[in-house]
Amino acid sequence: MHVTLEQPTGARLITAADKDIAIPATLRYTSADPLAVHLDFPPHVTLDGEVTTWTFARALLSEGLHAPAGLGTVRVRPCGPSHTYVEFHSTVGTAVLRFVTADLYRFLARTYTVLAPGEETVGAELDEGLVALFGGRV
């Protein structure tokens, strides 16, 4: 059985004019995809009016709380002692969101209670072993 954690959070979208706009988001983690975190945005804040999910490495989020991290479509970096920027790069542009760092730490701490960092492959092996033990198929 897989465990899924969700944590509603707020973010501030940083505009080109250096203004910020409050937007809701939900951080999500599932043991079915143990290396990743998901950031869900509701339809009313997306360009196409659909729920949008960005998926990226849990390790990237953790690293980006301490120092700039990421080279691809998602980048994370500290913004002073109490905020963290998460940048999303796509073919239509870049969105920069500012999160309260304590919210991100709280979310990561909750994910570590499900599966500690570095044990992600152990979880998959355990699932396979239990299935084999009880006569199922992998």
KOLVO-625347 format. One record per residue: x, y, z of N, C-alpha, C in turn; residue number from 1. Coordinates in steps of 0.1 Angstrom, whole numbers, padded with zeros to 4 digits, m for minus. Example, Ala and Ser with C-alpha at 12.3 -4.5 7.8 and 13.67 -1.06 7.14 Angstrom:
     nx     ny     nz    cax    cay    caz     cx     cy     cz  num
   0132  m0057   0078   0123  m0045   0078   0132  m0033   0078    1
   0128  m0022   0071   0137  m0011   0071   0129   0000   0079    2
//
This chain:
     nx     ny     nz    cax    cay    caz     cx     cy     cz  num
   0008  m0012   0000   0000   0000   0000   0009   0012   0000    1
   0005   0022  m0008   0013   0034  m0009   0007   0045  m0001    2
   0016   0054   0004   0012   0065   0012   0013   0078   0004    3
   0003   0086   0005   0004   0099  m0002   0001   0110   0008    4
   0010   0120   0008   0009   0132   0017   0006   0144   0008    5
  m0003   0152   0013  m0006   0165   0006  m0005   0176   0016    6
   0000   0187   0012   0001   0199   0021  m0002   0211   0013    7
  m0014   0217   0015  m0018   0229   0008  m0008   0240   0013    8
  m0004   0249   0004   0005   0260   0008   0002   0271  m0001    9
   0007   0283   0002   0006   0294  m0006   0019   0298  m0012   10
   0019   0305  m0023   0031   0309  m0029   0028   0323  m0034   11
   0039   0330  m0038   0038   0343  m0044   0044   0343  m0057   12
   0037   0345  m0068   0042   0346  m0081   0049   0360  m0083   13
   0061   0359  m0087   0069   0372  m0089   0067   0376  m0103   14
   0062   0388  m0106   0059   0392  m0119   0071   0400  m0125   15
   0071   0402  m0138   0082   0410  m0144   0083   0424  m0139   16
   0072   0429  m0133   0073   0443  m0128   0077   0443  m0113   17
   0082   0431  m0108   0086   0430  m0094   0075   0431  m0084   18
   0063   0428  m0089   0052   0427  m0080   0050   0412  m0077   19
   0042   0409  m0067   0039   0395  m0064   0024   0393  m0062   20
   0020   0381  m0067   0006   0378  m0066   0004   0365  m0059   21
  m0005   0364  m0049  m0007   0352  m0041  m0014   0342  m0050   22
  m0009   0329  m0049  m0015   0318  m0056  m0015   0306  m0047   23
  m0025   0298  m0047  m0026   0286  m0039  m0018   0275  m0047   24
  m0013   0266  m0039  m0006   0254  m0045  m0007   0243  m0034   25
  m0005   0231  m0039  m0005   0219  m0030   0008   0211  m0033   26
   0016   0209  m0022   0027   0200  m0023   0022   0186  m0021   27
   0027   0177  m0029   0023   0163  m0028   0035   0153  m0029   28
   0034   0143  m0021   0045   0132  m0021   0038   0119  m0020   29
   0042   0109  m0028   0036   0096  m0027   0048   0086  m0027   30
   0046   0076  m0019   0056   0065  m0018   0056   0057  m0031   31
   0046   0058  m0039   0046   0051  m0052   0056   0057  m0062   32
   0060   0070  m0059   0070   0077  m0067   0080   0083  m0058   33
   0088   0075  m0051   0095   0080  m0039   0106   0090  m0041   34
   0111   0092  m0053   0122   0101  m0056   0117   0115  m0059   35
   0104   0117  m0061   0098   0129  m0066   0089   0136  m0056   36
   0087   0149  m0058   0077   0157  m0052   0068   0163  m0063   37
   0056   0166  m0060   0047   0171  m0070   0041   0185  m0064   38
   0040   0194  m0073   0035   0207  m0069   0023   0210  m0078   39
   0011   0209  m0072  m0001   0211  m0080  m0007   0225  m0079   40
  m0011   0230  m0091  m0017   0243  m0091  m0032   0242  m0096   41
  m0041   0249  m0090  m0055   0248  m0094  m0057   0255  m0108   42
  m0068   0251  m0115  m0071   0256  m0128  m0072   0271  m0129   43
  m0077   0278  m0119  m0079   0292  m0120  m0066   0300  m0120   44
  m0054   0294  m0118  m0041   0301  m0118  m0032   0297  m0129   45
  m0037   0288  m0138  m0029   0283  m0149  m0033   0290  m0162   46
  m0024   0289  m0172  m0027   0296  m0185  m0038   0289  m0193   47
  m0038   0275  m0192  m0048   0268  m0199  m0061   0264  m0192   48
  m0062   0269  m0179  m0074   0266  m0172  m0075   0252  m0167   49
  m0065   0244  m0167  m0064   0231  m0163  m0056   0229  m0150   50
  m0058   0219  m0142  m0049   0217  m0131  m0035   0214  m0137   51
  m0025   0220  m0131  m0011   0218  m0136  m0003   0212  m0125   52
   0005   0202  m0128   0014   0196  m0118   0028   0196  m0123   53
   0037   0201  m0115   0051   0201  m0118   0057   0190  m0109   54
   0065   0181  m0115   0071   0170  m0107   0086   0172  m0108   55
   0093   0171  m0097   0107   0172  m0097   0113   0164  m0085   56
   0126   0163  m0085   0132   0154  m0075   0131   0160  m0061   57
   0128   0151  m0051   0127   0155  m0037   0141   0160  m0033   58
   0151   0154  m0038   0165   0159  m0034   0167   0173  m0039   59
   0162   0177  m0051   0163   0190  m0056   0157   0200  m0046   60
   0145   0197  m0041   0139   0206  m0032   0147   0208  m0019   61
   0152   0197  m0014   0160   0197  m0002   0173   0205  m0004   62
   0180   0202  m0015   0193   0210  m0018   0190   0225  m0020   63
   0179   0228  m0027   0176   0242  m0030   0173   0250  m0018   64
   0170   0244  m0007   0167   0252   0006   0180   0257   0012   65
   0191   0252   0008   0204   0256   0013   0213   0264   0004   66
   0211   0261  m0009   0220   0267  m0020   0213   0265  m0033   67
   0216   0274  m0043   0209   0272  m0056   0211   0258  m0061   68
   0200   0252  m0067   0201   0238  m0072   0192   0237  m0084   69
   0196   0229  m0093   0189   0226  m0105   0194   0233  m0117   70
   0194   0226  m0128   0199   0232  m0141   0188   0231  m0152   71
   0178   0224  m0149   0168   0221  m0160   0155   0229  m0158   72
   0144   0223  m0160   0131   0230  m0160   0127   0235  m0146   73
   0132   0229  m0136   0129   0234  m0122   0142   0237  m0115   74
   0142   0249  m0109   0154   0253  m0101   0149   0259  m0088   75
   0156   0256  m0077   0153   0260  m0064   0164   0268  m0058   76
   0161   0279  m0051   0172   0286  m0044   0167   0294  m0033   77
   0175   0296  m0022   0171   0304  m0011   0169   0318  m0015   78
   0161   0325  m0008   0158   0339  m0009   0158   0345   0005   79
   0170   0348   0010   0170   0352   0024   0168   0341   0034   80
   0167   0344   0046   0165   0334   0056   0151   0327   0057   81
   0141   0334   0052   0128   0329   0054   0120   0325   0042   82
   0126   0327   0030   0119   0324   0017   0127   0316   0008   83
   0121   0309  m0001   0128   0301  m0011   0121   0303  m0025   84
   0129   0305  m0035   0123   0307  m0048   0123   0293  m0055   85
   0112   0290  m0062   0112   0278  m0071   0108   0284  m0085   86
   0117   0281  m0094   0116   0286  m0108   0111   0275  m0117   87
   0101   0277  m0125   0097   0267  m0135   0099   0273  m0149   88
   0107   0266  m0157   0111   0270  m0170   0104   0261  m0180   89
   0097   0267  m0190   0090   0260  m0201   0092   0267  m0214   90
   0086   0261  m0224   0087   0268  m0237   0079   0281  m0238   91
   0069   0283  m0229   0062   0295  m0230   0067   0306  m0220   92
   0077   0302  m0212   0083   0312  m0204   0088   0307  m0190   93
   0090   0315  m0181   0095   0312  m0168   0086   0318  m0157   94
   0083   0310  m0147   0075   0314  m0136   0084   0313  m0124   95
   0084   0324  m0116   0092   0324  m0104   0082   0325  m0092   96
   0083   0315  m0083   0074   0315  m0071   0082   0316  m0059   97
   0077   0324  m0049   0084   0325  m0036   0075   0318  m0026   98
   0082   0308  m0019   0075   0301  m0008   0081   0304   0005   99
   0074   0302   0016   0079   0303   0029   0087   0291   0032  100
   0100   0293   0035   0109   0282   0036   0105   0272   0047  101
   0099   0277   0058   0095   0268   0069   0084   0258   0064  102
   0075   0263   0054   0065   0254   0049   0072   0242   0041  103
   0082   0246   0033   0089   0236   0025   0096   0226   0034  104
   0103   0231   0045   0109   0222   0054   0099   0212   0061  105
   0088   0218   0065   0078   0210   0071   0073   0199   0062  106
   0071   0202   0050   0067   0192   0040   0077   0181   0038  107
   0090   0185   0036   0101   0175   0035   0102   0166   0047  108
   0101   0172   0059   0101   0164   0071   0090   0154   0071  109
   0078   0157   0067   0067   0147   0066   0071   0136   0056  110
   0077   0140   0045   0080   0130   0035   0090   0120   0040  111
   0100   0125   0048   0110   0116   0054   0104   0107   0064  112
   0093   0109   0070   0086   0100   0079   0081   0088   0071  113
   0078   0090   0058   0073   0079   0049   0085   0071   0044  114
   0095   0078   0040   0107   0072   0034   0119   0081   0036  115
   0129   0077   0043   0140   0085   0046   0148   0087   0033  116
   0155   0098   0032   0164   0101   0020   0174   0090   0019  117
   0176   0085   0007   0186   0074   0004   0180   0060   0005  118
   0168   0059   0010   0162   0046   0011   0151   0043   0001  119
   0150   0052  m0009   0140   0051  m0019   0140   0037  m0027  120
   0152   0032  m0030   0153   0020  m0037   0150   0008  m0028  121
   0153   0010  m0015   0150  m0001  m0005   0135  m0003  m0004  122
   0127   0008  m0005   0112   0007  m0005   0107  m0001  m0017  123
   0113   0001  m0029   0108  m0007  m0040   0112  m0021  m0039  124
   0124  m0024  m0034   0128  m0038  m0032   0120  m0045  m0021  125
   0116  m0037  m0011   0107  m0043   0000   0094  m0046  m0006  126
   0088  m0037  m0014   0075  m0040  m0021   0076  m0053  m0029  127
   0086  m0054  m0037   0088  m0066  m0045   0090  m0079  m0036  128
   0097  m0078  m0026   0100  m0089  m0017   0087  m0093  m0010  129
   0079  m0084  m0006   0066  m0087   0001   0056  m0094  m0009  130
   0056  m0089  m0021   0047  m0095  m0032   0052  m0109  m0034  131
   0065  m0111  m0035   0070  m0125  m0038   0067  m0134  m0026  132
   0069  m0129  m0014   0066  m0137  m0002   0052  m0142  m0001  133
   0043  m0133  m0005   0029  m0137  m0004   0023  m0143  m0016  134
   0032  m0147  m0026   0028  m0154  m0037   0022  m0146  m0049  135
   0024  m0133  m0048   0019  m0124  m0059   0030  m0123  m0070  136
   0027  m0115  m0080   0036  m0113  m0091   0042  m0099  m0090  137
   0054  m0097  m0094   0060  m0084  m0094   0059  m0078  m0108  138
//
